[in-house]
């Protein structure tokens, strides 16, 4: 799946298995170049991450409910109401996004 943010298209992988959801971007040393989508996920942590990330939390219709820019390692986002999808994206990709906006996704 691809996510369009401004003029940029970003490859986003949907993680549904327990292991992939658990690992996410933990322990990754190389700069993050893609995104991860976690369905049915309304909270996250950044334990064991080595770089900050941007977080987008949306409802079932991909309408943005919460944005977190440059979330540093060793942080927690506690459960958020109405959130269905959580996207972990490279740091610096969400500046043009706003709450209540709908994400533009393509296959």
C-alpha positions as CSV (number, residue, x, y, z in Angstrom):
1,X,0.0,0.0,0.0
2,X,1.2,3.5,-0.6
3,X,0.4,6.6,1.4
4,X,0.5,10.0,-0.2
5,X,1.7,12.8,2.1
6,X,1.9,16.1,0.3
7,X,3.9,15.4,-2.9
8,X,5.6,12.4,-1.4
9,X,4.5,8.8,-1.8
10,X,5.6,6.4,0.9
11,X,5.4,2.6,0.9
12,X,3.4,1.4,3.9
13,X,3.4,-2.3,5.0
14,X,0.4,-3.6,6.9
15,X,1.5,-5.7,9.9
16,X,-1.1,-8.2,11.2
17,X,1.0,-11.1,12.6
18,X,1.9,-11.1,16.3
19,X,5.6,-11.1,15.7
20,X,5.6,-8.3,13.1
21,X,3.3,-6.1,15.3
22,X,5.6,-6.8,18.3
23,X,8.8,-5.9,16.5
24,X,7.7,-2.9,14.3
25,X,10.8,-0.6,14.0
26,X,12.5,-1.9,17.2
27,X,16.3,-2.3,16.9
28,X,16.5,-0.8,13.4
29,X,19.7,1.0,12.9
30,X,19.3,2.1,9.3
31,X,17.2,5.3,8.7
32,X,13.5,4.4,8.3
33,X,12.4,4.8,4.7
34,X,8.9,3.2,4.7
35,X,5.9,3.1,7.0
36,X,4.0,0.5,9.0
37,X,0.2,0.3,9.4
38,X,-1.1,-1.5,12.5
39,X,-4.9,-2.3,12.2
40,X,-6.9,-2.5,15.4
41,X,-4.2,-0.7,17.3
42,X,-4.9,2.4,19.5
43,X,-1.7,2.6,21.5
44,X,2.0,2.1,20.9
45,X,5.4,2.3,22.6
46,X,8.8,3.2,21.2
47,X,10.9,1.0,23.5
48,X,14.1,-0.2,21.9
49,X,13.8,2.1,18.9
50,X,17.0,3.9,17.8
51,X,15.4,6.9,16.1
52,X,12.3,9.1,16.4
53,X,9.3,8.4,14.3
54,X,6.1,10.2,13.3
55,X,2.8,8.6,14.4
56,X,-0.6,9.0,12.7
57,X,-3.7,7.5,14.4
58,X,-6.9,7.2,12.4
59,X,-10.4,5.8,12.6
60,X,-11.8,3.0,10.3
61,X,-12.3,5.5,7.5
62,X,-8.6,6.7,7.7
63,X,-9.7,10.1,9.1
64,X,-6.9,11.4,11.3
65,X,-7.6,11.5,15.0
66,X,-4.1,12.1,16.4
67,X,-0.7,13.1,15.1
68,X,2.6,12.8,16.9
69,X,5.6,14.3,15.3
70,X,9.2,13.1,16.0
71,X,8.2,10.8,18.9
72,X,11.4,9.9,20.6
73,X,12.5,6.4,21.7
74,X,11.3,5.1,25.1
75,X,7.9,6.8,24.9
76,X,4.3,5.5,25.3
77,X,1.1,6.6,23.7
78,X,-1.7,5.3,25.8
79,X,-5.0,4.0,24.3
80,X,-6.8,6.7,22.3
81,X,-10.6,6.7,21.8
82,X,-12.0,5.9,18.3
83,X,-8.5,4.9,16.9
84,X,-8.5,1.9,14.6
85,X,-5.3,2.2,12.5
86,X,-1.9,3.4,13.8
87,X,0.8,4.3,11.3
88,X,4.5,4.6,12.1
89,X,6.2,6.7,9.6
90,X,9.7,8.2,9.1
91,X,10.4,11.3,11.1
92,X,9.5,14.5,9.3
93,X,6.8,13.1,7.0
94,X,3.6,14.4,8.6
95,X,4.1,18.2,8.6
96,X,1.5,18.7,6.0
97,X,-1.1,16.6,7.7
98,X,-3.9,17.9,10.0
99,X,-6.4,16.2,12.4
100,X,-9.8,15.4,10.8
101,X,-8.1,15.1,7.4
102,X,-8.5,11.8,5.5
103,X,-5.3,9.9,4.5
104,X,-4.8,9.2,0.8
105,X,-4.0,5.5,0.4
106,X,-3.5,3.5,-2.8
107,X,-2.7,-0.2,-3.5
